């Protein structure tokens, strides 16, 4: 259960807001910025531990299944990510492997950006596969000299 309070309530009566946090999460609304979420550390820790355990279990499950089962897993991920359907079978299997690995990395770090990046990159790959003319133009060799490339170390 998430209770909402105004920033001014937190300033005026922090003990009452802390008591609300003992009962569940508290969303603190602010006029000048994004809302804040006040959560007890023990609940946050349990949530993080649960995510790590789920990620480890998923990765172990995927690794111990025979390769042909990866197609079934990819099919189940289509429910969450319909664009996986346009990927070739080899890419679908690689998406499953990358997704489960990124899920575990994100859970272990408590930072979900690796999973978000993996999904975004595979979404872009699916976009290319969905547009044959784009895939063709991106897979043809470049024959023109496009000029000098700046060093990535120069500012």
matplotlib code that plots the C-alpha trace (Angstrom):
import matplotlib.pyplot as plt

x = [0.0, 1.4, 0.2, 0.5, 1.5, 2.5, 6.0, 4.7, 3.2, 6.6, 8.1, 5.3, 5.0, 7.9, 7.0, 3.5, 4.9, 7.5, 4.6, 2.9, 6.2, 6.1, 2.8, 3.8, 5.6, 4.9, 4.9, 5.9, 4.5, 6.4, 5.3, 8.8, 10.0, 9.3, 7.6, 9.8, 9.3, 9.9, 10.4, 11.8, 15.2, 14.3, 11.5, 13.8, 16.4, 13.9, 12.7, 16.2, 17.0, 13.8, 14.8, 18.3, 16.8, 14.3, 17.0, 19.3, 16.5, 15.5, 19.1, 19.7, 16.5, 17.4, 20.9, 19.8, 17.1, 18.0, 18.6, 15.3, 13.4, 14.9, 12.4, 9.6, 11.0, 11.3, 7.6, 6.6, 8.6, 6.6, 3.7, 5.8, 7.8, 5.7, 8.5, 10.6, 8.4, 10.1, 13.6, 15.0, 15.1, 18.9, 18.3, 15.3, 17.6, 20.2, 17.6, 16.6, 20.2, 20.9, 17.6, 18.2, 21.9, 20.9, 18.1, 20.5, 23.1, 20.5, 19.1, 22.6, 23.6, 20.2, 20.4, 17.9, 19.6, 21.5, 18.2, 16.6, 19.6, 19.5, 15.8, 16.2, 19.1, 17.1, 14.0, 16.2, 17.4, 13.8, 13.0, 15.7, 14.4, 10.8, 11.9, 13.6, 14.8, 16.5, 18.1, 19.3, 20.8, 22.5, 24.0, 25.6, 29.3, 30.4, 32.5, 32.8, 35.4, 33.4, 36.4, 38.5, 37.1, 37.8, 39.6, 37.2, 39.8, 39.7, 37.3]
y = [0.0, 3.4, 6.5, 9.9, 13.1, 16.6, 17.8, 20.3, 17.4, 15.8, 19.1, 19.9, 16.4, 14.1, 11.6, 11.1, 10.5, 8.1, 6.2, 6.0, 4.6, 1.9, 0.7, 1.0, 3.1, 6.9, 9.0, 12.5, 15.0, 18.1, 21.1, 21.9, 18.4, 14.7, 12.9, 11.1, 7.6, 7.0, 3.3, 1.5, 0.2, -3.3, -3.5, -2.2, -4.7, -7.6, -6.4, -6.3, -9.7, -11.1, -9.6, -11.1, -14.6, -14.4, -13.4, -16.2, -18.7, -17.5, -17.6, -21.0, -22.3, -21.0, -22.3, -25.8, -26.2, -27.8, -25.3, -26.1, -25.0, -21.5, -21.0, -21.7, -19.2, -16.6, -17.3, -16.6, -13.3, -12.2, -11.6, -9.0, -7.8, -8.5, -7.2, -10.3, -12.1, -10.3, -11.5, -14.5, -17.7, -17.3, -13.7, -14.8, -17.3, -14.6, -12.2, -14.8, -15.2, -11.4, -10.7, -13.2, -12.1, -8.4, -9.2, -10.9, -8.1, -5.4, -7.3, -7.9, -4.2, -2.8, -0.7, -1.6, 0.4, -2.7, -4.5, -1.4, -0.9, -4.6, -4.3, -1.0, -2.5, -5.6, -3.4, -1.4, -4.7, -5.8, -2.5, -3.1, -6.7, -5.3, -3.0, -5.1, -2.0, -0.6, -4.0, -4.2, -0.7, -1.3, -4.6, -3.3, -2.4, 1.2, 1.9, 5.7, 7.5, 9.3, 11.4, 11.4, 10.1, 12.1, 10.5, 9.5, 10.8, 14.4, 16.8]
z = [0.0, -0.9, 0.9, -0.6, 1.3, 0.4, 1.0, 3.5, 5.6, 5.8, 6.9, 9.4, 11.0, 10.1, 12.9, 11.5, 8.0, 9.5, 11.1, 7.7, 6.3, 8.9, 7.4, 3.7, 1.2, 1.2, -2.0, -1.1, -3.7, -4.4, -6.5, -7.7, -8.7, -9.1, -6.3, -3.8, -2.4, 1.2, 2.0, 5.0, 4.4, 5.6, 3.0, 0.3, 1.2, 1.0, -2.4, -3.7, -2.3, -3.9, -7.3, -7.1, -6.2, -9.0, -11.5, -10.4, -10.7, -14.1, -15.4, -14.0, -15.5, -18.9, -18.8, -17.8, -20.4, -23.8, -26.6, -28.3, -25.2, -25.6, -28.5, -26.1, -23.7, -26.5, -27.4, -23.8, -23.8, -26.8, -24.4, -22.7, -25.8, -29.0, -31.2, -30.3, -32.9, -35.8, -34.8, -36.5, -34.4, -33.6, -32.5, -30.4, -28.6, -28.1, -26.8, -24.2, -23.1, -23.1, -21.2, -18.5, -18.1, -17.9, -15.5, -13.2, -13.5, -12.8, -9.8, -8.4, -8.8, -7.8, -10.9, -13.7, -16.5, -17.8, -18.4, -19.8, -22.2, -23.3, -24.1, -26.0, -28.1, -29.0, -29.7, -32.2, -33.7, -34.1, -35.8, -38.4, -39.0, -39.4, -42.2, -45.0, -46.9, -43.8, -43.0, -46.6, -46.6, -43.2, -44.4, -47.6, -47.5, -47.6, -50.6, -50.2, -48.2, -45.6, -44.5, -41.4, -38.1, -35.0, -32.2, -29.4, -27.0, -28.4, -26.8]

ax = plt.figure().add_subplot(projection="3d")
ax.plot(x, y, z, "-o")
ax.set_aspect("equal")
plt.show()
